[in-house]
Amino acid sequence: MRTVRSSLVASAAGLLLTVTGAALAPAALADTAPPELAVATQAPAEIGLGGLPVAFTTTASNTGTSDASSARLIYRIDGGTVLPDNALSLEYQLDGSTWKKVPLSIIDGTVYGGELPEQLALAAGKSQTVQMRLGLPMGTPHNGASNGGTDHLKLTTMISYGASGAANATDFDFVGVNGLTTRLINVPATAGGAPITFKATVDTPTSSAYEDVTDVLFTNRSTTVQVRRSGAWTTLKPVTAAAEPDIYGYDVIGKDASLAAHGTATVDVRVTYRKDAPAGKTELSPCAIVNVGSIPFRGTTTCGPKTTVTVQKAATTSTNVSPSTSASTGAGTTSTSTGTTTSPASGMTAQRAETGSSDLSAPATLAAGLVAAGAGPVGFTAMRRRRNHA
């Protein structure tokens, strides 16, 4: 009887546990409810076409009562147009020292997407800020794209828990895109006999720094161009493209120069029209080109206003100034609006491996006809960031 009684007691206890367990199931399910996630991205207001990436942050938060061991950050970038190869770059940093790429691919038409390769562990009520960088390099070093581009990007950030892919929260940002600007300052309206002297300036209007910049002065084959370096005039060697052999391009700030964010580089230029130069109107055209490679003038290009000069046969030169000129920043100087010295030194010979497509021919239209890379006019209108949380 003792054995039977023990069995009955055990059975009753088991039944009680079963009933109790069933009663406790809702509470247990409540304790393991999915985490409640939120995301906020502080995207840059503007980045540079063909420039280096600009830093920003994404903050992932767990506002619920359950821990999240595998929160995923997912990004979508819409340029409004199909961009060339290697146009976009998105990087992240979790350890405070190493920048890693977020792989991007075309999701739908003009939209590129990628996900942070590493997932985040977010305890209940905690958040984590991820350092990010967004760039529009428009190619690779010494292999810049000569067409395509955009004047803005729509950046969408999503956060998701687990492998389902459904977004728990979404954040939208608009990022303006603006290219380098280049101009000629105080160009005399007439020339003939004596050289004419003026200034060439290239500016970085955005938070993107630049590398491998070539500021080219386009003129014709009847000219000799010099720039002032270390107080002395240095004669430049003209560069030509096979498609337009009569157009000469001169690297006035030096090939592969570097520019700081919001920086400016200015150089004194002296142009002499030779005695056999045809009389009449001719043009001087400045163009800033990023990542020029082995093909002359091929790269991410932005051209500034051209200036008309009337070549006279007289031995003297008028000092009249074209009406579209502006004040100079000083002879032979290089400065930045942020107080940081740029480094547009000539003769920079650091070489980098050329990658990507190289089967495009040299541009057939140079100088006045040279078109800026990107959809839209030269010097894109900045679009300030608007934020709208979903």
N, C-alpha and C positions, 0 to 999 in steps of 0.2 A: 504493500500500500504506500510505503514511503516513496518508492520509486515512481509509482503512478502519480502521487501527489506532487512530487517534484516536477514531473513532466507537465502536469496541469499548470503549476505555477509558472514554469518557463514559457508555456504557450500563452498564458495570460499576459506575462511581461512582454513577450514578443508582439502580441496584438496591441498592447498599450503603446509600445514604441512606434508601431506602424501608424496607429491613429495620431499619435503626437507628431510624428514626422509629417504626416499629411497636413496636419493643422499648421505646422511651421513652414510649409513649403512657400507660401507667399512672401513671408519675411525673408527667407533665404534668397528667393528670386530678386527681391528688392535690393538686397546687399550686393548682388552681382549685376546690377543694371549697367548698360553701356555707359562709358564716360561721356560727360557733356563737354565738348571741345569748342574753342573759339580761336580765331586767328586775326591778326592785325599786321598789315605790311605798311611800313613807312618808305614808300618808293621815292627815288630821286625825282625832282621836278623836271629835270632836263638832262640829257646825255648828249655826247658828241658823235656825229656821224663819222665813222672811221677812227674814233678815239678809243682810249683805254677805258675799262669798266669803272663804274661809279658805285661806291658802297651804299648799302641801305640795310634795313633790318626787317625781319619777320618775327613776331612774337606769337608763340603757340601757348594756349592756356587750357587748363582743365578746370572748369568751373563746377564740376559735379562732385559726387561723394565717392566715386569708384576710381581706382587708379587706372591709368592707361599705359600699358607697356609697349604699345606699338603704334603711336600716332604718326601719320604720314603727311608730309607737306608736298602738295602738288601744285605746279605752276602752268599757266597758259599765257602765251604772249602773242598778241595779234598786231601785226604791222600794217594791216589794211591792204596789203599787196604781197605778192609772192616775192620773197627776198632771195638774193643769190646765195650760193654755198658759203658756209662759214660767216654768215652775216651776223648772227646773234650769239651772245655768250652769256651764260648764267652760272655763277659760282657760289659756293657756300663754304662756311668755316665753322667748325664745331669745337676744335681744340685750341683755338686762339692763335694758331701759327700757320697752318697749312690750308691753302685754298684748293678746293676740289671742284671739278666740273659737275654740273647737273646736265646729264645727257638730254639733248633736245631733238625732236623729230616733228615732222608735219603731222598734225592731228586732223585738220580739216581746212582745205583751201589755204588761207593766209594765216592760220593759227598754228603756232608751234607749242609743243607741250613737253613737260618733263617732270620727274619726281625726284626729290631728295633721295639719294641712294641709301641713306641711313635713316632709320626710324627713331622717333623720340620717345623716351619714357617719361610720362608726366604723372606725378602723384596727384591725388585729389586736392584741389585748391591751389595747385602750383602752376607755374608758367616757365617757359624757356625762350630766350631771345637768340635767334640764329643770325649770324652775320652773313650778308649776301652781297653780291656784286652783279650789276647788269651792264652789258656793253653791246655796242653795235659796231664791231670792228670792220665789217664789210670786207672780209677776206682774211688773209694771214700776212705775217711780216714779209715785206717785199713781194707781195702778190695780192694787191688790193683789187676789189671789184671796180670795173670801169662803168658799170651801169646798175640801175636798180636803187632801192633805198626807200625811205619813208620819212615823214615829218613828225610822227608820233607812234607810240606803242601803247596798247591797252594791256595792262598786267593784271591777271587774275590769280589770286592765291586761294587754295582750298586746303582744308585739313580734314583728314579722315581717320577713322579707327578701324584697324584690322584690314583684311584683304578684300573686302567687299567692293571697295572703290567709290562708294557713295560718299559725297562730301557732307560733313557735319556742319561746316561753316565756310563762308566764302567772303573774300575781300577784293574790291576792285580799285585799281589805280590807273591814272593816265600819266604817261611820261612823254614830255616833249623831246624832239630830236632836232638838233641844229648843227650845221657844219662849220668848218673854219671860215673866217672872213679874211679877205686880202684886198689891199687897195694901194694905189700910188698917190703920193702926196706932193703937192707943189710942182707939178710937171709944167715946164714952160710950154706955151702954145706954139712957138715956132722954134726951128732949129736950122742950122746950116753953118758950116765952118767950125766954130768953137763947140765943145761938148755941152750938153745940157745936164743939169744935176737935179736930182729929186730924191725922194725917200720911198722905199717899199716896206709895207707893214703887213704882218699876218697876225690875226687875233684868234684866241680861243674863247668863245662866248659862253661856254658851258662848264660844268664841273668835271668834264673829262680832260685828263692830260693826254698828250699826243707824243708818239714816237714816229720816226721815219717820215718826217714831213719835208717836202720839197716845195719851196715857193718859187714858181717859175715866172720869169718875165718873158713874154712872147713878143718878138719883133721880127724884122725881116733880115735878109742876108747882107744888107748894106750897112750894118751897124757893128760897132765895137762896144762892148759893155764892160764896165769896171765897177767894183764895189770897194768901199773903204773898210779895210781890215787892219786893226792895230795902228791906225793913223796913216796908213799908206794905201794907195789905189792898187788894186789887184785886178788884172785882166782875166775875165772868165772865158772858158771854152764853150762855144755854142753846142747845143744838142739838137739833133734833127731826127725826125721820123721819116721812114722811107716813103710814106704816103704824101708828105708835104715837105719836100726838101728845101723849099724857099723860105720856110718859116723857121726862125731860130728861137730856141728856148734857152734861157740862162737861169741857173740855180742861184738866185741872189742871196738867200740866207744860208746856203750850203745844204747839200743833199743829206737826208736822214737826220734832220734836226729834231730836237725835242722841245716841246712846249708844255709849260705848267698849266693846270686848270686856271681858267680866266686869265691866261698869260698873253703877252704881246712881244713880238720880236720886230725890230725896226733896223733897217740898214740903209746907208747912203749909196745911191746908184748914180753912175755917170755914163751917159750914152753919147757916142760920137757917130754921126752920119758921115760916111766917107764921101770923098769928092765926087765919086761916080754914082751916088745915091740919086734916084729920080726925084725931081722936084714935085711938090704937091703934098697932099694929105696922106698921112700914114698913121698907124695905130700902135699903141703899147698896151698890152693886155696882161694882167696878173692872174695866175691860177695857183691855188694851193693844192698839192697832190699828196695823198698819204699812201705809203707802201708801194712806191714805184719799184719795179723789179728790173728785169733785163730788157723789157720792152719800153722804149722811151715814152714818157707821159701817160703810161697806163697805170691807173690806180684810182682811188676814191678822190674825186676831183670837185673842187668848188672854185669858181672863177669870180673875180671882182669886176667892177666897172672898168671898161676900156677907156683910154684917153687918146684923143686925136692930136697929132703934132703935124704942123705944116713945115715941110722941109723946103728951105730956100737956098738959092745958090749964092746968096750974099755971104760975105766973109764974117758978118756980125750976126749975133743971135739976139732976138728980142727976149726980154725977161717977163713978158706977159704970162700970167698964170691961168691955167684952165679953170673955169668957174666951179668945177665940181670937186676941187681939192679942199683939204682941211689942214688944221694945224699939225705941226710935227711934234714928235716926242723927243727930239734932240739928235744931233748928228752922231752917227756911228754908235748908237746906244741900243741896248737890249733891256727891256724891262717887263715887269708883269704887274697887273693891277692888284695882285695880292702881296706884292713886295718880295716875291720869290724870283730870283734870277733864272731866266730860261737859259738853254744851252744850244742855240742854233749855230754852233761853230761849223765852219766849213771844213771839208776834208775828212769828215767822219767816215771811217772805213769799216766799221763793224759789220760783218756779213752774217745773215741768218739763212737757214735752209728755206728754199722756196717750196711751198706745198700748194696743193689744190690745182684747179684748172689753169693751164698755161697755153691753151690753143686759140686764144682770142688774138686777133690782129691788132696792130697799133691803131689808135684813133685816126681817122682820115680827116677829121675837121679839128684844127687846132686854133690857138689864139682866140679871135673873136667868136669863132664858131664852136669852140670847145664847150661841151655841155657838162654841167655839174652832174655828178652821180646822184641819183635819187629822184623820186617822183615829186615834182613840184619845183618852184623857182629857187634860184640860188639864194642862200640865206633863209632858211626856213623860219617861219613865224613860230615863236615859242608857244607851246600850249602848257598852261599851268595845270598842275595835278588837281583832279577833283576826286573826292573820296565818297564812296557810297557803300555802306555795309549792308550785306544781304541778311 
